[in-house]
Amino acid sequence: MSVRVHELKRVQRLPGTPDDVFPFFADARNLEAITPPLLRFEVVTPDPIEMRVGTLIQYRLRVHGLPVRWLTSIQAWEPPDRFVDVQVSGPYALWHHTHEFRADGDTTVMTDVVRYSIGFGALGELAHRLFVGRDVDAIFRFRESAVPALLPRPRALANAPQ
């Protein structure tokens, strides 16, 4: 039985250079603030979480009321340009999330590409059509509005006269 892989891609322009923006994403605890409150997402890994290739991060959340545990591994760590996290165990048959940060003048173009699969054959595809695809899309739409509000003011603007 073949497993269908879905892809979600989001591109967002953020204030500041990648050097300004990347540290926010380098703090795993910030995931709690950029995940919809309905999911009751919590990073369970104790502090400090040193981000590097091989770092494991454990989460706890609720999906449609059901408790879920999720473990991811950092597979690539290239500050301030890129990092990749991959599910080790959790709700998906595949979760591969690439975060890229590209300078564009005094802003950053952030690109998220998530490749994911539900598994469970036709039943998984039905679940994807009914709610999983919409749920993943909603999480990233929430992030699109949450991230700019939470980012620290870029250094260039922080040092500018008021």
N, C-alpha and C positions, 0 to 999 in steps of 0.2 A: 504494500500500500504506500503510495507516495504522500508526502506531507507538503501541503501548500504553504509557501512563504509569502507573507504580506509585507508591504513596505510603506512606511509613513515617512514623509520628508517635510520638514519645516525650515524655512529660512526667515531669520529675523535680524533687523538692524538694531544695534544697541549703542548707547552713548559711551564713548571712550574707546581706547585702543584695546587689543587683546591683552596687553599687560595689565590694563585696568580691569577688564571684565573677567579674565580667567580665574583669579583668586576666589571669586564668588562661587564658581562651579567646582573649585578644588576643595571646598568645605562640604563634605557629605551631609552635614546637618542641614544645610540650606535646602536639601531636597524636601524636607518636611514643610517648609514655607511655600514651595512652588508646586505642591501637589494639592489637588482639591480637598478641602476639609472633610468632605463626605467619605473619603477613603480612610480617614484616621491613620494616615501613614506615619510610621515612627521608625527611626534608625535605632536598632537595638545594639549594634556594635559599640562597645565602650570607647570613650575618648582616651587618648587621642587617636584619631584615625589618620594614619600617614598614607597619603595617596601616592601610589607608585604601582608599577606592574606587579601583579600578584596580590594586591590588597583585596581582602574579602570583606564585604559589607553585608550585614544581616538586617532585614527590615521586617516589620510587622504591619499589616494593613487589613482593611475589610473591603471586600468586593461584593457588592449587592448583599451586604450584611454578613457574609461568610468570612471567618478569619483566615488569613493567608500569611504564610511565612515565605520570605523571598531571600535568596542569597545570590549576590553578584560578585564578580571578580573583575578587577581592572586589568584589561588585556593589553592596552597601549596607554602610555602616559608621556605626552610630549608638550609640556607647557611652553608657551601660551597658545599653541596652535591646535592641539587635538588630544582627545582621549576617547577610549572605547571601554564600555562596560558590557559584560556578558552574563546572562543568568547561569548560575551553577545549579540551583534548584529553585523551584517556584511554580507559578501557575502556567507557564508557557512551555511548549516543546522546544522552542527557540526564542531567545531574546538577545539581540545583538544591536547595541546602541552606540553609534558613532557621533561624537560632538566635535565640530570643527569651528575654528575661530579665525577669521581672515580680516586683516586691517583694510579699511577703505577710508582713507583720509583720517579724520579724528573719530571715526566710528568703527564698530566691529560688525561684520556680517557673520552671524552664528548660524550654522547649519546643523540640524539634528536629522540623522537618518536612522530609523529603527526598522530592522528586519525581524519579523516575529512570526511564529507559527503556533497554532493552538494544539495541533495533534488531534487524535480521536477521529480521523478520517472524515466521513460525511457529517457526522455529528458535530465535530469541531468547526467545520465550514458553516453549518447552520448557526452555531453559536456566534461565529464571527459576523455573519450577516445580521443576526438579530440584535446583538449587543456588544460584542468584544470590539469590533471595528469602531463603533461609535464611542465606546468607553476610552479607547486609546486616543482617538481624535480629541475627545473632550479634555483629557489630561493635558495634552499639548496646547490646546486653545487656552486653558487656564494658565499654563506656564507663560504663554505669549503675553498675557496681561500682567502676571505677577512679577516676572523677572525685572522689567524696567523699573518698577516701583521699589524694588528691594536692592537694586545695585547701588553701591556707594557712588557718590559723585566722582566723575573722572578727575584725575589729578590736574589736568589742564584747566578744567573749569573751577576746581577747588582753589587753585592758586590765582585765578583771575580776579581783578579788582571788581568790587560790587557796585 
